[in-house]
Amino acid sequence: MGRTEPRQSGAGGLLAGAEGLLPDRHPQGDFFLSDIFDAIPKDDLASMEHPLFSLSTRPDRRILSYAHNGVRVEVTPSVKGLATIHDKDILIFCISQLMAALNAGRQVSRTLQLKAHDLLVATNRETSGDAYRRLREAFERLAGTRITTNIVTGESEITSGFGLIESWEIVRKTRGGRMVSVAVTLSEWLYQAVLGRSVLTLSRDYFRLRKPLERRIYELARKHCGRQDSWQISVETLLKKSGSASPRRVFRKMLRDMIAAQPLPDYALEERPGDIIRFSQKHEVVDPTQRPPVLSEEALEAARALMPGADVYALEAEWRAMWRRSGSPRLRKADAAFVGWVKKRLSD
């Protein structure tokens, strides 16, 4: 039989239940019980866009600094090292549970109580004793890694430091010490992203990607390519956005290996002249005479300003679908047409 760990009322307002039972759910949602089977994987837009996680498979104690298009991020490790891209599975699981609950009209909370076994199974991990040990280490890195940024989530701009998770604790464990139930309190920053629905759906095959760079490149492809025909980016900018510590020539070689293997769910990669990498949808036949117009980053930024918290890439995909339905007309100023369409949506 498992036992309830002695706890104090604190992060998330959790209180120990009598006789080792879980506490009753408070009507205001002291905590959220993660009990949704087969929730669709969801990831937050900000961490998909910006490199917040280490791609190293060894303890990484560097301070990461990143600046791009006005966004500044500094990631500071604890003595345990930086949180890794594989540690992020915990956040994806939590986000997925909360979004499934929101879509079902359920009460949610920043503190989630979850079964460790469910988390391991949902993220395609082993359920051996060593897997539980690694899971505990992941919680420690997530709680210890600190971020300072001006990234906007929802309608709030966070300029102070915060952890990826605020706290965690083992609620119940076996006599042998293996965690059974865990309480996790997400950072206010991440929780607001969930409430603002600033998330995207991931392929379930994401968790089958074992190499850290493959996961990171998939995130960027999903964020920027979305459901449009293609997206291309220079190797230099992709290196910067990936957060890889590899020299450019080594990074380029890893990309070429990925191009040969094509491991990413949904997206194919190809190398183009000018040191450009092109991402395109797999299994999609596109009429070359009806390729949609390309939007600039300025147009996407204008859409973000008009609709804070919205997924501009989803808006772009919706606009492209409308463009095709209207007969794929030739546009002299695609940016202006897109921004005008966004403004019209606001007024409708």
C-alpha positions as CSV (number, residue, x, y, z in Angstrom):
1,M,0.0,0.0,0.0
2,G,1.2,3.5,-0.7
3,R,1.3,6.1,1.9
4,T,0.7,9.9,1.9
5,E,3.8,12.0,2.4
6,P,3.4,14.5,5.3
7,R,2.8,17.9,3.7
8,Q,2.0,21.5,4.7
9,S,-0.5,23.7,3.1
10,G,1.6,25.6,0.6
11,A,2.2,25.7,-3.2
12,G,-1.2,25.2,-4.8
13,G,-3.0,25.0,-1.5
14,L,-2.6,21.2,-1.2
15,L,-3.5,19.5,2.1
16,A,-2.9,15.9,3.0
17,G,-6.0,13.7,3.0
18,A,-7.0,11.4,5.9
19,E,-5.8,7.8,5.9
20,G,-3.6,8.2,2.8
21,L,-6.5,9.2,0.6
22,L,-6.3,12.0,-1.9
23,P,-7.9,15.3,-0.6
24,D,-11.3,16.3,-1.9
25,R,-11.3,18.8,-4.7
26,H,-12.2,22.2,-3.5
27,P,-14.9,23.9,-5.6
28,Q,-12.5,26.7,-6.4
29,G,-9.9,24.2,-7.7
30,D,-7.1,24.0,-5.1
31,F,-5.5,21.5,-7.5
32,F,-6.4,19.7,-10.7
33,L,-6.4,15.9,-10.8
34,S,-4.8,14.8,-14.0
35,D,-7.1,11.9,-15.0
36,I,-7.8,12.5,-18.7
37,F,-6.8,9.4,-20.6
38,D,-5.1,9.9,-24.0
39,A,-5.1,13.7,-23.9
40,I,-3.9,15.3,-27.2
41,P,-0.3,16.4,-26.8
42,K,-0.1,20.2,-26.5
43,D,2.9,22.5,-26.2
44,D,3.2,26.2,-25.4
45,L,4.0,28.6,-28.2
46,A,6.7,30.6,-26.4
47,S,9.0,27.6,-25.6
48,M,8.5,26.3,-29.1
49,E,9.6,29.6,-30.6
50,H,12.5,30.3,-28.2
51,P,15.3,28.0,-26.9
52,L,14.6,27.5,-23.2
53,F,15.9,23.9,-22.9
54,S,19.3,22.3,-23.1
55,L,19.9,19.9,-26.0
56,S,22.7,18.2,-24.1
57,T,22.5,14.7,-22.8
58,R,25.0,15.4,-20.0
59,P,24.5,17.9,-17.1
60,D,24.6,21.4,-18.7
61,R,25.5,24.2,-16.3
62,R,25.9,27.0,-18.9
63,I,24.0,30.2,-18.6
64,L,22.1,30.5,-21.9
65,S,21.5,33.9,-23.4
66,Y,19.3,34.5,-26.5
67,A,18.1,37.6,-28.3
68,H,16.1,37.7,-31.5
69,N,13.6,40.2,-32.9
70,G,13.3,42.1,-29.7
71,V,12.9,39.0,-27.5
72,R,15.5,38.5,-24.8
73,V,15.9,35.3,-22.8
74,E,18.4,34.2,-20.2
75,V,18.3,30.7,-18.8
76,T,20.2,30.0,-15.6
77,P,20.8,26.4,-14.4
78,S,20.8,25.1,-10.8
79,V,23.5,22.8,-9.5
80,K,21.6,20.0,-11.1
81,G,22.0,21.6,-14.6
82,L,19.7,23.1,-17.1
83,A,16.3,21.5,-17.8
84,T,16.6,19.4,-21.0
85,I,14.3,19.0,-24.0
86,H,13.4,15.6,-22.6
87,D,12.5,17.1,-19.2
88,K,10.0,19.2,-21.2
89,D,7.8,16.1,-21.6
90,I,6.5,16.8,-18.1
91,L,5.4,20.2,-19.1
92,I,3.8,18.9,-22.3
93,F,1.9,16.3,-20.3
94,C,0.6,19.0,-17.9
95,I,-0.3,21.4,-20.6
96,S,-2.2,18.6,-22.5
97,Q,-4.1,17.6,-19.4
98,L,-5.1,21.2,-18.6
99,M,-6.2,22.0,-22.2
100,A,-8.2,18.8,-22.5
101,A,-10.0,19.8,-19.2
102,L,-10.6,23.4,-20.4
103,N,-12.0,22.1,-23.7
104,A,-14.4,19.9,-21.6
105,G,-15.5,22.8,-19.5
106,R,-13.8,21.5,-16.3
107,Q,-12.2,23.6,-13.5
108,V,-8.4,23.8,-13.7
109,S,-5.7,24.9,-11.4
110,R,-2.0,25.8,-11.6
111,T,-1.2,22.8,-9.4
112,L,-1.8,19.4,-10.9
113,Q,-1.8,16.1,-9.2
114,L,-0.7,13.3,-11.5
115,K,0.2,9.7,-11.5
116,A,3.9,9.1,-12.4
117,H,3.0,6.0,-14.3
118,D,0.5,7.8,-16.5
119,L,3.1,10.5,-17.3
120,L,5.7,7.9,-18.3
121,V,3.3,6.0,-20.5
122,A,1.9,9.1,-22.2
123,T,5.4,10.3,-23.1
124,N,6.5,6.9,-24.5
125,R,9.0,6.2,-21.6
126,E,9.9,3.0,-19.9
127,T,8.2,2.3,-16.5
128,S,11.3,0.7,-14.9
129,G,12.7,1.7,-11.6
130,D,15.4,3.7,-13.4
131,A,12.7,5.6,-15.4
132,Y,11.2,6.8,-12.1
133,R,14.6,7.9,-10.9
134,R,15.2,9.9,-14.1
135,L,11.7,11.4,-13.8
136,R,12.6,12.7,-10.3
137,E,15.8,14.2,-11.7
138,A,13.8,15.9,-14.4
139,F,11.5,17.5,-11.8
140,E,14.5,18.8,-10.0
141,R,16.0,20.4,-13.1
142,L,12.7,22.0,-14.1
143,A,12.2,23.5,-10.7
144,G,15.8,24.7,-10.5
145,T,16.2,26.2,-13.9
146,R,15.4,30.0,-13.9
147,I,14.3,32.1,-16.8
148,T,14.4,35.9,-17.2
149,T,12.6,37.1,-20.3
150,N,10.4,39.7,-21.9
151,I,8.3,37.1,-23.8
152,V,4.6,37.9,-23.8
153,T,2.2,35.1,-22.8
154,G,-1.4,35.9,-23.2
155,E,-1.6,39.7,-22.4
156,S,1.2,39.7,-19.8
157,E,4.8,40.6,-20.4
158,I,7.0,38.8,-17.8
159,T,10.3,40.6,-17.1
160,S,11.2,39.0,-13.8
161,G,12.9,35.6,-13.3
162,F,10.8,32.5,-12.8
163,G,11.2,28.7,-12.8
164,L,9.7,26.4,-15.4
165,I,7.7,24.9,-12.6
166,E,7.2,26.6,-9.2
167,S,7.4,23.4,-7.1
168,W,6.8,19.7,-7.0
169,E,6.4,17.1,-4.3
170,I,5.8,13.4,-4.1
171,V,2.3,12.9,-2.8
172,R,2.4,9.1,-2.5
173,K,5.1,6.5,-3.0
174,T,5.6,2.8,-2.6
175,R,7.4,1.2,0.3
176,G,10.4,0.9,-1.9
177,G,10.5,4.7,-2.4
178,R,9.1,4.8,-6.0
179,M,6.9,7.8,-6.7
180,V,3.3,6.9,-7.3
181,S,1.5,10.3,-7.3
182,V,3.2,13.7,-7.8
183,A,1.9,17.3,-7.3
184,V,3.3,19.9,-9.7
185,T,2.8,23.6,-9.5
186,L,3.4,25.3,-12.8
187,S,4.9,28.7,-13.1
188,E,2.4,31.5,-13.4
189,W,3.9,32.3,-16.8
190,L,3.2,28.9,-18.2
191,Y,-0.2,28.7,-16.6
192,Q,-1.3,32.0,-18.2
193,A,-0.1,30.6,-21.6
194,V,-2.5,27.7,-21.1
195,L,-5.4,29.9,-20.0
196,G,-4.7,32.1,-23.0
197,R,-4.7,29.0,-25.2
198,S,-1.3,30.0,-26.5
199,V,-0.6,26.4,-27.4
200,L,-0.2,24.1,-30.4
201,T,-1.0,20.4,-31.0
202,L,2.0,18.1,-31.4
203,S,2.1,14.8,-33.2
204,R,2.0,11.8,-30.8
205,D,5.2,10.6,-32.6
206,Y,7.0,13.6,-31.1
207,F,7.7,11.4,-28.1
208,R,9.3,8.8,-30.3
209,L,12.1,11.2,-31.3
210,R,15.0,10.3,-29.1
211,K,17.6,12.8,-30.3
212,P,17.3,16.2,-28.7
213,L,18.0,18.2,-31.9
214,E,15.3,16.2,-33.7
215,R,12.8,17.3,-31.1
216,R,13.8,20.9,-31.2
217,I,13.8,21.1,-35.0
218,Y,10.3,19.5,-35.0
219,E,9.1,22.1,-32.5
220,L,10.3,24.9,-34.8
221,A,8.8,23.3,-37.9
222,R,5.5,22.8,-36.1
223,K,5.5,26.4,-34.9
224,H,6.6,28.1,-38.1
225,C,5.4,25.8,-40.9
226,G,2.2,24.8,-39.1
227,R,-0.2,23.6,-41.8
228,Q,1.1,25.8,-44.6
229,D,2.8,24.3,-47.6
230,S,6.4,25.2,-46.6
231,W,8.7,27.3,-44.5
232,Q,12.4,28.0,-45.0
233,I,15.1,29.5,-42.8
234,S,18.8,30.0,-43.0
235,V,21.1,27.6,-41.3
236,E,22.5,30.4,-39.2
237,T,19.1,31.5,-37.9
238,L,18.0,27.9,-37.4
239,L,21.1,27.3,-35.3
240,K,20.4,30.3,-33.2
241,K,16.7,29.4,-32.7
242,S,17.5,25.8,-31.9
243,G,19.7,26.6,-29.0
244,S,22.3,24.1,-30.1
245,A,25.8,24.7,-28.8
246,S,27.4,23.0,-31.8
247,P,29.6,25.0,-34.3
248,R,27.8,25.9,-37.5
249,R,29.6,23.3,-39.6
250,V,28.7,20.5,-37.1
251,F,25.1,21.7,-36.9
252,R,24.9,21.7,-40.7
253,K,26.2,18.1,-40.8
254,M,23.5,17.1,-38.2
255,L,20.9,18.8,-40.4
256,R,22.1,16.9,-43.5
257,D,21.9,13.6,-41.5
258,M,18.3,14.5,-40.6
259,I,17.6,15.3,-44.3
260,A,18.9,11.8,-45.2
261,A,16.9,10.1,-42.5
262,Q,13.7,12.3,-42.5
263,P,12.8,11.4,-38.9
264,L,10.3,14.3,-38.2
265,P,6.6,13.6,-37.9
266,D,4.6,15.5,-40.6
267,Y,7.5,17.6,-42.0
268,A,10.2,16.9,-44.6
269,L,13.5,18.8,-44.7
270,E,15.6,19.7,-47.7
271,E,18.7,21.8,-48.2
272,R,18.3,24.7,-50.7
273,P,20.9,27.0,-52.3
274,G,22.2,29.8,-50.1
275,D,22.5,27.7,-47.0
276,I,18.8,27.5,-46.6
277,I,16.7,24.7,-45.0
278,R,13.2,24.2,-46.3
279,F,10.5,22.4,-44.3
280,S,7.4,21.1,-46.1
281,Q,4.4,19.0,-45.3
282,K,4.8,15.3,-45.8
283,H,2.2,13.5,-47.9
284,E,0.7,16.7,-49.4
285,V,0.6,17.3,-53.1
286,V,0.7,21.0,-54.0
287,D,-0.1,22.5,-57.4
288,P,2.9,24.6,-58.2
289,T,0.7,27.1,-60.0
290,Q,-1.3,27.7,-56.9
291,R,1.4,28.2,-54.3
292,P,0.1,30.7,-51.7
293,P,1.9,34.0,-51.3
294,V,4.7,34.3,-48.7
295,L,4.1,36.5,-45.7
296,S,6.9,38.5,-44.1
297,E,7.7,38.4,-40.4
298,E,6.5,42.0,-40.2
299,A,3.0,41.0,-41.3
300,L,3.0,38.3,-38.6
301,E,4.1,40.7,-36.0
302,A,1.3,43.1,-37.0
303,A,-1.2,40.3,-36.6
304,R,0.3,39.5,-33.1
305,A,-0.2,43.2,-32.2
306,L,-3.8,43.2,-33.4
307,M,-4.7,39.9,-31.6
308,P,-2.4,39.4,-28.6
309,G,-2.2,35.8,-27.5
310,A,-3.5,34.4,-30.7
311,D,-1.6,31.8,-32.7
312,V,-0.6,33.9,-35.8
313,Y,0.5,30.7,-37.6
314,A,-3.0,29.3,-37.2
315,L,-4.4,32.6,-38.5
316,E,-2.0,32.4,-41.4
317,A,-3.2,28.9,-42.2
318,E,-6.8,30.0,-42.0
319,W,-6.1,32.9,-44.3
320,R,-4.4,30.6,-46.8
321,A,-7.4,28.3,-46.8
322,M,-9.6,31.3,-47.5
323,W,-7.3,32.4,-50.3
324,R,-7.6,29.0,-51.9
325,R,-11.4,28.9,-51.6
326,S,-11.6,32.2,-53.3
327,G,-9.8,30.8,-56.4
328,S,-6.1,31.5,-55.4
329,P,-6.1,35.0,-56.8
330,R,-2.7,36.7,-57.5
331,L,-2.0,39.2,-54.7
332,R,0.2,42.3,-55.4
333,K,0.6,43.0,-51.6
334,A,0.1,39.8,-49.7
335,D,1.1,41.3,-46.3
336,A,-1.5,44.1,-46.6
337,A,-4.1,41.6,-47.7
338,F,-3.4,39.4,-44.6
339,V,-3.3,42.2,-42.1
340,G,-6.5,43.6,-43.6
341,W,-8.2,40.2,-43.2
342,V,-7.1,40.0,-39.5
343,K,-8.6,43.5,-38.9
344,K,-11.8,42.4,-40.6
345,R,-12.0,39.4,-38.3
346,L,-11.7,41.7,-35.3
347,S,-14.6,43.8,-36.5
348,D,-16.9,40.9,-37.4
